[in-house]
Amino acid sequence: MAEKAILEYLNSNGEIVDSGKFATSVGIDHNEIVSAIQSLHGCQLVVAVKETKESWFLTEEGESYCELGSPEARIFSDVPPEGISLVELEEKFGPKFFRIGRSAALKNKWLEIVGTEKVLCRKVEHVHDKVKDLLLQIKDDQGRSAEPADIDMLKKRKLIASKKGTGFSSVSKGSEFALERKKLMTDLTREHLLKGDWENLKFKKYNLNAKVTLDGGHLHPLLKVREQFRNIFIEMGFEEMPTNNYVESSFWNFDSTFQPQQHPARDAHDTFFLNEPSATLSLPEDYVDEVKRMHESGGYGSKGYGYHWERKEANKNVLRTQTTAVSARMLYQLAQSRPFAPKRYFSMIFHQIEGLVCDRGLTLGDLMGVLHDFFERLGMKKIRFKPTYNPYTEPSMEIHSYHEGFKKWAEVGNSGMFRPEMLRPMGLPEDVACIAWGLSLEGPTMILYGIDDIRDLLGPKVDLSLIKRNPICGIGINY
């Protein structure tokens, strides 16, 4: 019906200027007209120019006024020729409705308040309920024919609300225009070839820009556990560190964390060095001098490394190899603020999670307590620690959790207390310590989901049904 109306109108008049007004003129719902135009446009029977328009619909209050009349009109109709007291009329309509209606009727000069007894009297014999008429009009054509001032008045009274809708500002004849749509074939069959009628058939063109709907929208277990990590850190009062500085100087990546310039991690086969720009342009010079002194001769009870530290080596730009470089930057910024304020930070990038707490008087026991708290909130209560070595933490501990599938303990992270050789050159007070840790994402995910082969979690052999059927892991949170 909608297609026929559109094609016949175009055949006689040549163009539809506004799809909304056209829908009103032919008495067909605008959504049906829009759908028909889109379909006709797709097979080139018409050429259509799309536009987004604001349309209006009645609120619940507006619907009631549309049916029963506006408050001012109803108040006016209940005022007898001799008048009526304000109190009596308010008792009949209720305070809110009476207040709205009385105010509007007085503003329209339909009524007036007379005498000390506050009697409401008519000033005119008859009134026109313009509000009701406007609401009926908007209900009929979604405000297309209403004046802007009327729309503004009804909107202020919260009798109408807007919504964005699609329409067409122009519809004209297309290259394949006809009064009747011919069915386009989608398949060339064997029968068409045998009969020879394929030459007279019109085939639908392929829409190479069509959107394809795929079965999707399932979060991978790693993403679910990663989000739990973030939520738990935030619950524990941690702030997330920025990790978008992917190109870093060797100074922040290595030197600031007290890694010597002869360390194997700084070899070309272990680290990606940049050709352009090959070196950093600026570093905090006072801090660089302190780091140089710490590497060469030590301090704060350390002997240092006893070698000649080279600024040229520190200036080299690399693709950041570790998020501890981010932690070093944050701790340096913290050291510059006065007075010192304790901080808790964490960062997450790819499958690497790092956290730290910087405060006065921290001990190894605090580190163990924070990690126990974190993993308990995650639902992993069997946690233990094993001594290990890290270049920039001392003492250092591996973090292990019990895997029920393996029936054995598995490493899920590394931790320790940042060395004074790293913290003191930054300018942090001597009674301030920093506990830090780095966690894997795969280990905790496998434990929480009962996965005992990492190939079931990552790689080409993953069973996609595992991803689809696994809800978010059970989280045991203790408050």
N, C-alpha and C positions, 0 to 999 in steps of 0.2 A: 504493500500500500504506500509506504513512504517513498520507495524507489519510483513507483509510477507517478506520484505527485511531483517529484523532483524533475523527472525527465519530461513530463508534459509541460511543466512550467517553463523549463529551459527552451523547449521547442517553440513555445509561443512568445516568450519574453527575452530569451537570450542570456540572462544572468540573474542569479540570486545574490542580492547584496548582503544580506544578513541572515544567517541560518536560523537564529533565534526568532526574528520577526516573521520569517517564512513559516516556521513551525506553528506560531500562533495563528497566522492567517489561514492555514490549511487544517488547523485543529488536530495536529499530530504532536505527540510528545517530542520535545527537542532531542532527547537522547536517541530516539528512533531515527530522526532525521540525520543526526551526526553519524550514526552507525551506517546508514544507507549511503551517505555521501562518501564516507571512507571506502566503502566497498566499491562504489561506482568509480571512484578515483583510482583505485587499484587496478581496475581493468580498462582504464583510459576512456571511459564513457564521459567522464567530466574532468575538469581541471579545478581543483579546490585550493583556496588559500586559507590555511588554518590560523586561528588566533585563540588566545586564552582570555576569557572574560570572567568578570566578577558577577556572580548572580546572587540573589537574595532569597532567603526562606524565613518563614515565621518561627519565632521562638514559642515556647509553650505559653507564655503570657500573651504573645501576639495572637496565637491561635484562639485563645479564650476571648480576646477583644473582637476578633474577626467574627466569632459566632454570636456573642452576646452584646457587643457594642463596647465603645470606649468608656472608661470611667467617667469622663466629663459628661458624655451624653446620657449615661444611666443616672448619674447624680441629678442632672438637669430634669430628666423626665420624672423623677421622684419628688421634685419640689412643687407643691401645689401653688395655685395663684395667690393664696394668702400668705405663703411662706412657711418655713419650718425651722425649728431650732437646730443649731449645729450639732448639739449633743444628741438629739433624737436621730438625726440622719447618720451620724457617725456610728451609733449603736446598731443601725440597720446594716451598714455596709462593712463595718470593721475599720480600724484606724488607718491601715496602710492604703487600702483602696479608696477610702473617703478622702484621705489627704491628697492623693494623686488627682482624683476627679475634681475635688473642690478647687485645687490650685489651678488646674487647666481651665475649668469653667470660669473662674474669676479672671484669668488672663485673657480668655476669649471674650470677656465682657458679656457672658451669658447670664451671670448671676452677680448679686451683690449682697454684702452683709449690712443689715440695717439694725440700728438701735443698740442700746446697751445690753439687751437680752441676746444679742448676736443671733438674729433671725436671718436665714438665707432666703433671699427673694429673687424672682426672675426679673431680668432686665429686658428680655425679648420673649416673644411668644413661641417662636419655632427656631430650631437649630438644625444644622446639617452635620452629621457625624462623619467628618472628613477622614478621621483616623481609620474608622472601620472600612470606608471605601478604598483607602489607600492599601490597607492590608489585604482586602479582597483582590485588588488589582495585582499586588505583588505575588499573592498566592497563585494567581492565574498565569502571570508571565515572568516570574522571578525578577521583577524590577526593571525589565528592559524598557518599559515605556514611562517609568516614574521619573519625576524631576529630581535632580541632585539635592535640592533643598529638602524635599520630602523624604528622600532616603536618609539624609543626615538627621532629620528630626526623629524618625522612627528608630534609627540606630542609637541615638542618644537615650531614647526611652527604653532601649533594650527589647524592642518588640520584633526586631529582625536581626538576622546574622548573615554573614556572607560566606560564600564558598567559591573556589576557583573552578571553572568549567571550560571545556574545550568546545569551540564553535568554529564557524567559517565565515570570514568577512566577504568572501567572493566565491561563487560557484558558477562556472561557465561550461560550455560544450567542450568535450575532449576530442582527440583525434579519432576515436572509435565511437563517437556519439551515435545513438540510435534510440528509438522510442521503446525498444524492448531489448533487454539484455540477452545475448546469446550465451548459452552454456559453453564454457571453455573446457576442453578436454585436458586431463592431467596425465593420461597415459596413452602411449601408442601401443596398441595390442596387435596380436597376430591376426585377429579378425579384420582389423582396419587394413592391414597390408594385403590380405587375401581378397577383400572386397574392392580395394582400390579407392575407398572413399576418404582416405587419409589426406588427399590433396585438398579436399573441400572443408576439412575440419580446422577449427581454430584452437590452438593449444595455449594453455596458460603459461605465461612466462615464469621462469625461475626467479624468485626473489632472493638474490644472494645476500641481501642485507637483513633478512629475517632473523629474529632472535630465536635461538634454539633453547628449549627448556630441558635441562639435564636433571637427572636424579642426583641431588647434591645437598650441600648444607649440613655436613656432619663435621663436627670438630674432632681433630685428632687427639688422642689421649695426652700427648705431649703438650698441646695447647691448653688443654683443660688443667693439667697440673701446673703449667706455667702461670696461668691466671690465679690459681690457688696460692702459689708462691707470692705473687704480687699482693693479693688481698691480705694474706697473713702478715707480711712485712708492714703493710699500712696499718693493720690492727695493732701491731706492736709498736707503733709510733715512729716508723722509719720514713725517710724522705727518699724519693727516687732520684738518682743522679742522671744527668744528661749523658747519653752515649753516642751522640751524633757526630763526634769529632773523630772520624775514621782514619784520617791522616794525622799522624802524631810525630813530634820530634823524638829522636832517640833520647834526649834529655829526660822528657817526661815518661817515656816508655820504659827506659832502663835505668839511667843515672839516678833519677830522683828516688827510685826504689832500692838503691844501694846494690845494683847489679854491676859488677866490674866491666870495664870496656873490653876485656879479653874473654868475656863469658861466651860459651858456644852458641847461645841463643842469638847472639849478635852477628853470627856469620851469615854470609849472603845466601847459603843454601837453606837456612832456617827462617829467614826474615825477608820480606819484600821491601826493598829500598826504592825510593822514588827518583826518577831522573829529572822530572820537572814538576814542581819546584824541588830541587834536591836538598835544600837546607832551609831551616826555619829562619825567620827574619828577626825575631825578638824573643828574649827570655828575661825573667826577673833577675837582674845582674847580681844583686846582693845575695839572693838565694843560690845562684849558680856558684858564686865564690865559696859559700858554705859547703855545698855539695862537693866541689873540687877538693876542698881541704879535708873533708871526711873521707873521700876515696884515697887520697894520697897519704895522709898522716893520722887520720882518725880523730877521736875526741869523745868526750862523755864516757870514758872508760874503754873505748875501742882503739885498736891500733890501726884501723883502716886496712887498705890493701897494699900499701907501700909501692905504688907505681906512679908513673907520670900520666896524669889525667889530661886528655886532649879535648879542647873545646870543639874542634872541627868534628870529632867523632860524635859529640853530643848534639851537634846541630843537624845531623843527617835526618831527613824525613823518612818515615816508614809507614806502612799500613799497620795500624795499631795491632799489636800481637796479644794484648791482654787488657782487661778492664781495670786492672790495678793502676794503670796510668790515669784513668778517670778518678780513682780513689785518691791518688797522690795530688792531683789538681785540687780536689775538693778539700783535702786536709790542709794544703797550703793556703787556700782562701780562708779556711777556718782559723788558721794560725794568725792571719793578718787582722782579724777582728778583735777588738778590745771592748769590754773584758771578755775573756774566753767563755764560751757557752757550749755545753755538751751537745753532741749531735749523733743521730743514727741515720746511716745512709745505706741504700742498696741500689744495685743496677742489674738489668737483665738485657742480654743481647744474644740472639740466636739461642744456643743451648747452654750459655754460660751465665751463672748467677753469682753475684758477689755482694757481700754485706760487711758493714763495719760499725763499730760503736767507739766513739772517742769521748773519754770522760776522765775525771780525776780518780786515781787510785784503783783502776781496774786491775784484775788479776786473771790468772788462767781459770780459776773457778767461775768467774763471771762469764767467760767465753763458753765454758761447758754448760752453764745454766741457760744462757740465751739460746744455744743450739738445741738443748733438750726441750725448751719451751716451744721453739719453732717447729721441731719435728713432731711433738705431741699434738700441736694444733693441726698438723698435716695428717695425723693418723698413724704415725710411725713411732711407737713407744719404745722399741728395742733399739737403743742407740749406745754405742761405746766408742772409745777413742784409742788411738795408737800413736805413739811418738814417731815423728818423722823429721825430715830436714827440708826447709824452704830458704831461699836466699835472702828474703827480706822479712821473715818472721822468726822469732826465737823467744820462748819455745814454740814448737809447731806440732800439730796433731792431725792425723787422718781421721775422718769421720766414717764410721761403719754402722750399717743397719742390718737387721736379720731378715733374710729373704726366705719366706715360708716355702716358696717353690723350690729353691735350691737347697733348702735346709742348711744354710750356712750364712755367714756374715759377708756382706758385700760393701765395698767402699762407695760412698755417696758424696764425698767432699773432702776438702782440705781446709785447715784453719791454723791460726796462730796469733801471736801478739807482734805487731809491727816493731821492728828493732829501733832502738834509740838512734842508730846511725841514719835512719830514714826520717824520724819524727823531729829530732832536735834542730837540724839545719833549717827546717821550715819555720822555726820560731815558736813551736808549741811549748808551754810551760813544762818544767822538768817533772812535775807530779802528774802530768797528763799521760795516759796510756791509751793505746788503741788496739782493740781486738778485732780480728777480721777473718773472713772465711770465703771460700769459693765452693759452690755446689754444682754437681752435675744435674741435668734434667732427666736423662734417660734412666739412671739408677732408681731414684725414687718412684718414677712412673712405673717401671717394671715391678717394683715391690708392691705398690698400691693396687695395680691391676692384676697381679698374680702372673705376670709374663716372665717366663724363664729363658727365652731365647730372643736376643735383641733383633734378630731377623723377622720376628713376628711383630715388631714395633716399627722398624724402619727398613726401607729398601724395596726392591721390585717384587719380593715374595710375600709382602704383607697381604693378609686376607682382609679385603675391604669390608666384609661383613662384620669383622671384629670392630672396625671403626664405627660402623652404623649402629650396632646393637649395644655398645658399651656406654652407659650413662656416665655422668661425672662420678669420679671415684668417691667412696664414702670418706668423709672428712670428720675426724674426731676432734672437736674444738672444746677446750676447757677454759672456762672463764673464772 
